[in-house]
Amino acid sequence: MKKSDNHIKYTADAAAQAVDQAFKVLEGKWKLSILFYLFDGKVMRFSDLERAIPDITQKMLTQQLRQLEADGLVGRTAYPEVPPRVEYRLTEWGQALCPTLDSLITWADHRPK
């Protein structure tokens, strides 16, 4: 890996390792869906995410959100209220992923049929 003119030039091995690390952070059946619902600075409560992704179980949503939070992509705010209110949003680093995922959608749209 070399850095020149604000661009990092990767060897094939370094690029493969970097992509592998990125996919490890994003792996999981529901993580990308969760990220897409939180794009553009959206803040959503747990119950809103649960309704938005009807096929996900409560246990799986909890696990995926915890992993995304541990990896620094999602921020969690718990309010000391009754009933408890917990909100999720993308962190700055998570929001930086948006253009990349937008590009992935565009790429998928151009798939030969």
HELIX and SHEET records of a PDB file:
HELIX    1   1 ALA A   12  LEU A   26  1                                  15    
HELIX    2   2 LYS A   31  TYR A   37  1                                   7    
HELIX    3   3 PHE A   46  ALA A   52  1                                   7    
HELIX    4   4 GLN A   58  ALA A   70  1                                  13    
HELIX    5   5 GLU A   92  GLN A   95  1                                   4    
HELIX    6   6 CYS A   98  ASP A  109  1                                  12    
SHEET    1   A 2 LYS A   2  SER A   4  0                                        
SHEET    2   A 2 HIS A   7  LYS A   9 -1                                        
SHEET    1   B 3 MET A  44  ARG A  45  0                                        
SHEET    2   B 3 ARG A  85  LEU A  90 -1                                        
SHEET    3   B 3 VAL A  74  TYR A  79 -1                                        
END                                                                             
